[in-house]
């Protein structure tokens, strides 16, 4: 059996990929669009969103929570 050095308990072990990206290349951050729920609901408690031919319901609950259902 070959003699293998084992790091002591709690010692940091160097990663094969220090960035943690695992083979991916870094992409520049692009700002994502942001909408307020008030903009979407426009004073209503329910909005219907169509995505790829399917309808989704965005509903505001009495507890002021949002629920998205198909």
Secondary structure, DSSP 4 states (H G I P E B T S, - for coil): ------PPTT-----SSTTS-TTPPP----PPP---HHHHHTT-SEEEEEETTEEEEEEE-TTS-EEEE-
